[in-house]
Amino acid sequence: MRIKEKLSQNRRDFRAIYECEHCGHTYESSGYDDYNFHNNVIPTFKCPECSKTADDDYKPMSTLYPEGYQI
């Protein structure tokens, strides 16, 4: 899965539309804008339609705020 579009963000919590790179299925869900979530959690999301995870060439989005920044 990958983030197709961020819908809203408050501090580090956000809502986004996630899209499967394999079948194109989209769904809306929440997320957390930090390094761990973008680099380790999102690539392991299984698509509800095809059950696949991200490929090895997955490129994570950058965070809105730098790591360690107090909001």
PyMOL CGO cylinders between C-alpha atoms (Angstrom):
from pymol import cmd
from pymol.cgo import CYLINDER

trace = [
    CYLINDER, 0.00, 0.00, 0.00, 1.01, 3.59, -0.43, 0.3, 1, 1, 1, 1, 1, 1,
    CYLINDER, 1.01, 3.59, -0.43, -0.47, 6.94, 0.53, 0.3, 1, 1, 1, 1, 1, 1,
    CYLINDER, -0.47, 6.94, 0.53, -2.38, 8.28, -2.44, 0.3, 1, 1, 1, 1, 1, 1,
    CYLINDER, -2.38, 8.28, -2.44, -3.58, 11.48, -0.72, 0.3, 1, 1, 1, 1, 1, 1,
    CYLINDER, -3.58, 11.48, -0.72, -3.51, 12.95, 2.78, 0.3, 1, 1, 1, 1, 1, 1,
    CYLINDER, -3.51, 12.95, 2.78, -6.97, 14.27, 3.61, 0.3, 1, 1, 1, 1, 1, 1,
    CYLINDER, -6.97, 14.27, 3.61, -6.23, 15.96, 6.94, 0.3, 1, 1, 1, 1, 1, 1,
    CYLINDER, -6.23, 15.96, 6.94, -3.55, 16.17, 9.59, 0.3, 1, 1, 1, 1, 1, 1,
    CYLINDER, -3.55, 16.17, 9.59, -3.51, 17.30, 13.22, 0.3, 1, 1, 1, 1, 1, 1,
    CYLINDER, -3.51, 17.30, 13.22, -0.05, 17.26, 14.75, 0.3, 1, 1, 1, 1, 1, 1,
    CYLINDER, -0.05, 17.26, 14.75, 1.26, 13.83, 13.70, 0.3, 1, 1, 1, 1, 1, 1,
    CYLINDER, 1.26, 13.83, 13.70, -2.12, 12.08, 13.36, 0.3, 1, 1, 1, 1, 1, 1,
    CYLINDER, -2.12, 12.08, 13.36, -3.57, 12.06, 9.85, 0.3, 1, 1, 1, 1, 1, 1,
    CYLINDER, -3.57, 12.06, 9.85, -6.32, 10.63, 7.64, 0.3, 1, 1, 1, 1, 1, 1,
    CYLINDER, -6.32, 10.63, 7.64, -5.37, 9.47, 4.18, 0.3, 1, 1, 1, 1, 1, 1,
    CYLINDER, -5.37, 9.47, 4.18, -6.48, 7.51, 1.17, 0.3, 1, 1, 1, 1, 1, 1,
    CYLINDER, -6.48, 7.51, 1.17, -4.25, 4.46, 0.76, 0.3, 1, 1, 1, 1, 1, 1,
    CYLINDER, -4.25, 4.46, 0.76, -3.84, 2.77, -2.62, 0.3, 1, 1, 1, 1, 1, 1,
    CYLINDER, -3.84, 2.77, -2.62, -2.60, -0.70, -3.54, 0.3, 1, 1, 1, 1, 1, 1,
    CYLINDER, -2.60, -0.70, -3.54, 0.24, -0.64, -6.07, 0.3, 1, 1, 1, 1, 1, 1,
    CYLINDER, 0.24, -0.64, -6.07, -0.86, -4.01, -7.44, 0.3, 1, 1, 1, 1, 1, 1,
    CYLINDER, -0.86, -4.01, -7.44, -4.63, -3.84, -7.98, 0.3, 1, 1, 1, 1, 1, 1,
    CYLINDER, -4.63, -3.84, -7.98, -5.38, -0.12, -7.49, 0.3, 1, 1, 1, 1, 1, 1,
    CYLINDER, -5.38, -0.12, -7.49, -7.85, -0.67, -4.62, 0.3, 1, 1, 1, 1, 1, 1,
    CYLINDER, -7.85, -0.67, -4.62, -8.23, 2.44, -2.40, 0.3, 1, 1, 1, 1, 1, 1,
    CYLINDER, -8.23, 2.44, -2.40, -9.56, 2.95, 1.11, 0.3, 1, 1, 1, 1, 1, 1,
    CYLINDER, -9.56, 2.95, 1.11, -9.51, 5.66, 3.77, 0.3, 1, 1, 1, 1, 1, 1,
    CYLINDER, -9.51, 5.66, 3.77, -7.76, 5.13, 7.10, 0.3, 1, 1, 1, 1, 1, 1,
    CYLINDER, -7.76, 5.13, 7.10, -5.72, 6.90, 9.77, 0.3, 1, 1, 1, 1, 1, 1,
    CYLINDER, -5.72, 6.90, 9.77, -1.97, 7.08, 10.19, 0.3, 1, 1, 1, 1, 1, 1,
    CYLINDER, -1.97, 7.08, 10.19, 0.85, 8.55, 12.24, 0.3, 1, 1, 1, 1, 1, 1,
    CYLINDER, 0.85, 8.55, 12.24, 3.36, 10.89, 10.63, 0.3, 1, 1, 1, 1, 1, 1,
    CYLINDER, 3.36, 10.89, 10.63, 6.72, 9.60, 11.83, 0.3, 1, 1, 1, 1, 1, 1,
    CYLINDER, 6.72, 9.60, 11.83, 9.67, 7.71, 10.35, 0.3, 1, 1, 1, 1, 1, 1,
    CYLINDER, 9.67, 7.71, 10.35, 8.60, 4.32, 11.74, 0.3, 1, 1, 1, 1, 1, 1,
    CYLINDER, 8.60, 4.32, 11.74, 5.08, 4.49, 10.33, 0.3, 1, 1, 1, 1, 1, 1,
    CYLINDER, 5.08, 4.49, 10.33, 6.19, 5.56, 6.84, 0.3, 1, 1, 1, 1, 1, 1,
    CYLINDER, 6.19, 5.56, 6.84, 9.15, 3.17, 6.59, 0.3, 1, 1, 1, 1, 1, 1,
    CYLINDER, 9.15, 3.17, 6.59, 8.07, 0.10, 8.56, 0.3, 1, 1, 1, 1, 1, 1,
    CYLINDER, 8.07, 0.10, 8.56, 4.28, 0.04, 8.99, 0.3, 1, 1, 1, 1, 1, 1,
    CYLINDER, 4.28, 0.04, 8.99, 2.82, 1.16, 5.64, 0.3, 1, 1, 1, 1, 1, 1,
    CYLINDER, 2.82, 1.16, 5.64, 4.89, -1.33, 3.57, 0.3, 1, 1, 1, 1, 1, 1,
    CYLINDER, 4.89, -1.33, 3.57, 3.42, -4.20, 5.63, 0.3, 1, 1, 1, 1, 1, 1,
    CYLINDER, 3.42, -4.20, 5.63, -0.23, -3.17, 5.09, 0.3, 1, 1, 1, 1, 1, 1,
    CYLINDER, -0.23, -3.17, 5.09, -2.04, -5.97, 3.26, 0.3, 1, 1, 1, 1, 1, 1,
    CYLINDER, -2.04, -5.97, 3.26, -4.46, -4.91, 0.59, 0.3, 1, 1, 1, 1, 1, 1,
    CYLINDER, -4.46, -4.91, 0.59, -8.04, -5.94, 1.53, 0.3, 1, 1, 1, 1, 1, 1,
    CYLINDER, -8.04, -5.94, 1.53, -8.68, -6.92, -2.10, 0.3, 1, 1, 1, 1, 1, 1,
    CYLINDER, -8.68, -6.92, -2.10, -5.57, -8.80, -3.31, 0.3, 1, 1, 1, 1, 1, 1,
    CYLINDER, -5.57, -8.80, -3.31, -3.77, -9.40, 0.05, 0.3, 1, 1, 1, 1, 1, 1,
    CYLINDER, -3.77, -9.40, 0.05, -0.42, -8.19, -1.32, 0.3, 1, 1, 1, 1, 1, 1,
    CYLINDER, -0.42, -8.19, -1.32, 2.02, -5.91, 0.49, 0.3, 1, 1, 1, 1, 1, 1,
    CYLINDER, 2.02, -5.91, 0.49, 4.38, -3.28, -0.92, 0.3, 1, 1, 1, 1, 1, 1,
    CYLINDER, 4.38, -3.28, -0.92, 7.17, -4.30, -3.30, 0.3, 1, 1, 1, 1, 1, 1,
    CYLINDER, 7.17, -4.30, -3.30, 10.84, -4.09, -2.32, 0.3, 1, 1, 1, 1, 1, 1,
    CYLINDER, 10.84, -4.09, -2.32, 11.17, -0.83, -4.25, 0.3, 1, 1, 1, 1, 1, 1,
    CYLINDER, 11.17, -0.83, -4.25, 8.62, 0.97, -1.99, 0.3, 1, 1, 1, 1, 1, 1,
    CYLINDER, 8.62, 0.97, -1.99, 9.56, 4.63, -1.48, 0.3, 1, 1, 1, 1, 1, 1,
    CYLINDER, 9.56, 4.63, -1.48, 8.08, 6.16, 1.70, 0.3, 1, 1, 1, 1, 1, 1,
    CYLINDER, 8.08, 6.16, 1.70, 6.73, 9.71, 1.93, 0.3, 1, 1, 1, 1, 1, 1,
    CYLINDER, 6.73, 9.71, 1.93, 8.66, 12.13, 4.05, 0.3, 1, 1, 1, 1, 1, 1,
    CYLINDER, 8.66, 12.13, 4.05, 7.18, 13.37, 7.31, 0.3, 1, 1, 1, 1, 1, 1,
    CYLINDER, 7.18, 13.37, 7.31, 5.68, 16.85, 7.64, 0.3, 1, 1, 1, 1, 1, 1,
    CYLINDER, 5.68, 16.85, 7.64, 7.78, 17.57, 10.75, 0.3, 1, 1, 1, 1, 1, 1,
    CYLINDER, 7.78, 17.57, 10.75, 11.39, 16.45, 11.32, 0.3, 1, 1, 1, 1, 1, 1,
    CYLINDER, 11.39, 16.45, 11.32, 12.04, 13.48, 13.60, 0.3, 1, 1, 1, 1, 1, 1,
    CYLINDER, 12.04, 13.48, 13.60, 12.21, 14.59, 17.25, 0.3, 1, 1, 1, 1, 1, 1,
    CYLINDER, 12.21, 14.59, 17.25, 10.44, 17.91, 16.60, 0.3, 1, 1, 1, 1, 1, 1,
    CYLINDER, 10.44, 17.91, 16.60, 8.05, 18.80, 19.44, 0.3, 1, 1, 1, 1, 1, 1,
    CYLINDER, 8.05, 18.80, 19.44, 4.66, 19.92, 18.17, 0.3, 1, 1, 1, 1, 1, 1,
]
cmd.load_cgo(trace, "trace")
